[in-house]
Amino acid sequence: MLNRTACVEAADSRECHEVKVPDKRGKVIVISGPSGVGKGTLCAEILKRVDDTCLSISATTRERGASEMEGKDYYFLTRETFEARRAGGLFLEWAEVFGNYYGTPKDKLNEMLTTGKSVLLEIDVQGGKQAKAAYPDAIMIFILPPDEHALYTRIQGRGRDSEDSVQVRLSEARAETSVAWDHYEHRVVNDDLEQAVHAIVRIIRAASAAC
Ligand code: 5GP
């Protein structure tokens, strides 16, 4: 650890003060994949197994689910608030997904990276491309289902979507997967959870050791 002056971007101000700064900045790790592919479960396992890794909490305008908590699952914002923050440049990336806005708050991400932590961004492909443009050394991992039927069963099994909405998510999954081929250097099939977690942990360790 070095004693250095670090500038921390807060939501509404920029403060500079003396803090302990690690020799190495953390890495941005982008995890994308179709809705229902199991990204949330995989991210939870990665957080347990890879030291100094934390999760970026996104902002969204979608409605909060019954089991979801403000500030833990998402920051739930009105469209007006989201648009104002977007206009203020407060998001690293943002996208409209299934009719709702989603975005990664810049201030929290910068804070975590500055303290040497790597940060998992569980975001869609549009956001992944923006994150890679801002952080060219970001580790880009795309999660694939074993096959489309497995994805259908998982989305339907969550009980959150009507049949129409399941079909929309499936067609979105096809589109995302074809675009992802160009932008994600790592692809992991989530058939067996343990194997998928192992593969992702190996990718993160190798990419972190390489720099
Ligand atoms: P859900 O509403 O099911 O939680 O998320 C819907 C989609 O939005 C998922 O594909 C998820 O990865 C994506 N998403 C969640 N947070 C963000 C974000 O901050 N930025 C972007 N671009 N996509 C996000």
Boltz pocket constraint, residues with backbone or C-beta under 6 A from the ligand:
constraints:
  - pocket:
      binder: B
      contacts: [[A, 31], [A, 32], [A, 33], [A, 34], [A, 35], [A, 58], [A, 59], [A, 62], [A, 93], [A, 94], [A, 95], [A, 97], [A, 102], [A, 103], [A, 104], [A, 122], [A, 123], [A, 124], [A, 125], [A, 126], [A, 127], [A, 128]]
      max_distance: 6.0
